[in-house]
Amino acid sequence: MIVDIEDFGIYEFNCLSSIDKKNKRNVVIKDNIINFKILNEESFIKYNKNESGKYELVTYRFDSQLQVLDGYFKNSIFTNKCRKEPTLSFDFSKIKKIDLATYKIIK
């Protein structure tokens, strides 16, 4: 973790979960509990401090792998990847609408 010593704001945070037999997750679907074993779990967050002293998101990343312990998908491995980044502002006055059924520009 990298912290600003003036206001204790977080610049960067990186976390790799320790993995052991106790690390499990579960989901309830139609009164059935499905258990998962955590194989890998890692997250990273980065902020920049702007001129007004506020922290702005640069990037967020979360990756995990889970193995199903019971049910229909037993022993299957699922991967979850999440990414978040800021979007630059843009001029809405220049936007053209598109009909997604015909892929033609709407006037």
N, C-alpha and C positions, 0 to 999 in steps of 0.2 A: 504494500500500500504506500502510495506517495501522497503526503498531506501538506497543505499550505500552513506554514508555521504562524502566519498572522491571524487567520480566521478558522483554521482547522478544516478547511474545505478539502475535499478529496479530488486529486488530479488523476490518479490511476488506482485501480484495485484489481488484483488478479487472485483467483481462488481455484485451487485444485482440490476437490473433495478427497478425503482419505477413504479408501474402499476396504471394507471388511464384510464378513458374513452378516453383520447386524444391519448394514445399510440396505434397507428395502423400502419400496413404495407400494401402495396398493390403490386400486380403483374399484368402485362399486358400480356394477352394471346390472340392472334388473335383479337386485337382491343377491347377486353373486360377487364375491370378492376375488379380484385377480391380483396376484402378487408379482412384483417385479424385483429383480436383483439389480442394483446399480453397478454397472461395469466401469463407467467413466463419467465424470461430471466436472466441467471446468467453465469458469466465467471470467470475463474481462470487461472493465468499464474504464473509459477515459474521458476526462473533461478538460476544457480550457477555460481560463478565467478571462472574461472580457474587460474592456476599459472601465465599465461601471462596477466592476467587482463581482459580477454574477458569473456562475459557472454554466457553461454551455456544453451539451453532449457532443463529443467527437465520434465515439463509437461504443457500442455495446455488443458483446458476443457471449452466447451461452451454448455449450455443446454438451450433450449427454448421450449415453448408450445404456439401454435397459434390456435385461433378458427376462422373458416371461417365465414364471416358475410353475404355473398350472394353467388348466383350461385348454381350449382348442389350439392356441398358438404356443403351447409349452415349448420352451427352449429357443423360441424365435428371439432375434435381437432387433430392437427398434432404436433408430438414431433420431435425435431431435437436435436441430441446429436453428438458432435464432440470431438474427442480425438486425441492429437498429442503428441508423445513421441519420443525421439531420438532412433535410432537403433544402436546397437553396431556394430563396424566394424567386418568383418569376411573375411576369406581367400577364394577368388574366385577360386583358383586352385583346390580345393577339391569338387567343385560343379559338380553334375551329372545332365544332362538334362533329362527331362521326357516328353514323348509324351502324352499330355493331352487327346487325343482321345482314346488311348489304355492303358494309365497308365503304359507303359513300359519304362525302362531306355534306352535312346539313347546312343549308343556307338560311 
